[in-house]
Amino acid sequence: MGKAADLSEFDRGHIVMAQRLGTSITETAQLVGCSRSAVLSIHAKWINDGDTSSRRQGVVYPCVIKEKGHQRLSRLLKQNRRLTVAQLTAQYNAGPSASVSEHTV
């Protein structure tokens, strides 16, 4: 049985829908394949917040690419719109600024 954080958004939606339809907590847990406490916590979060996501609100990550980097990426993309992410990352990393991953680009 997985933890509440391990459940996908689809499973969380199943939990909320099953509870709204009147399914018992035990039946819902068996349906989704999680613990009863996970069903309770997800349903309570949905009732209180209207949202089931486990993301922490208000967490802001620092920008890896600064303003000049954004301008450089835009310029590279305007030069050739058919670049893949891998090619764009390679061209960006070939320049003077810090290297970044494909995920960042």
C-alpha positions in Angstrom: 0.0 0.0 0.0 1.4 3.4 -1.0 1.6 6.6 0.9 -0.6 9.5 0.1 2.3 11.3 -1.6 2.8 8.3 -3.9 -0.6 8.5 -5.4 -1.2 10.0 -8.8 -3.6 12.8 -9.4 -5.8 10.2 -11.1 -5.9 8.0 -8.0 -6.6 11.1 -5.9 -9.6 11.9 -8.2 -10.8 8.3 -7.8 -10.7 8.7 -4.0 -12.6 12.0 -4.0 -15.2 10.6 -6.5 -15.7 7.4 -4.6 -16.2 9.3 -1.4 -18.7 11.6 -3.0 -20.7 8.6 -4.3 -20.9 7.2 -0.8 -18.4 4.4 -1.0 -17.0 3.4 2.4 -13.4 4.3 3.3 -12.4 0.6 3.3 -13.9 0.0 -0.1 -12.3 3.1 -1.5 -8.9 2.1 -0.1 -9.2 -1.3 -1.8 -10.3 0.2 -5.0 -7.4 2.5 -5.3 -4.9 0.3 -3.5 -3.8 2.6 -0.7 -4.3 2.8 3.1 -7.4 3.9 4.8 -5.5 6.8 6.4 -4.5 8.0 2.9 -8.1 8.0 1.8 -9.1 10.0 4.9 -6.3 12.5 4.5 -6.9 13.1 0.7 -10.6 13.4 1.2 -10.2 15.8 4.1 -7.8 17.9 2.1 -10.3 18.0 -0.8 -13.1 19.1 1.6 -11.0 21.8 3.3 -9.0 23.1 0.3 -10.8 21.9 -2.8 -7.5 20.5 -4.0 -5.8 17.2 -3.6 -2.3 18.0 -4.7 0.5 17.5 -2.3 2.6 20.4 -3.6 3.6 22.9 -1.0 2.2 26.3 -1.8 4.4 29.4 -1.9 7.7 27.6 -2.6 9.6 29.6 -5.1 12.7 28.1 -6.7 15.5 30.5 -7.8 15.9 31.0 -11.6 18.7 29.0 -13.1 18.7 31.1 -16.2 19.0 34.9 -15.6 17.6 37.6 -17.9 20.5 37.6 -20.3 20.2 33.8 -20.6 16.5 34.1 -21.5 17.4 36.6 -24.2 20.1 34.3 -25.5 17.7 31.3 -25.6 15.1 33.4 -27.4 17.7 34.6 -30.0 18.8 31.0 -30.6 15.2 29.8 -31.0 14.4 32.6 -33.4 17.4 31.7 -35.5 16.1 28.2 -36.0 12.6 27.3 -34.9 13.1 23.6 -35.7 15.7 23.0 -33.0 15.0 20.2 -30.6 15.5 20.7 -26.9 18.7 18.7 -27.0 20.1 20.8 -29.8 19.0 24.0 -28.2 20.6 22.9 -24.9 23.9 22.0 -26.7 24.0 25.4 -28.5 23.2 27.2 -25.2 25.9 25.3 -23.3 28.5 26.1 -26.0 28.3 29.7 -25.1 30.0 31.7 -22.3 27.3 31.3 -19.6 26.8 28.4 -17.1 25.7 25.1 -18.5 22.1 24.0 -18.0 20.2 20.8 -18.4 17.5 19.9 -21.0 15.0 20.1 -18.3 15.9 23.7 -17.5 15.7 24.7 -21.1 
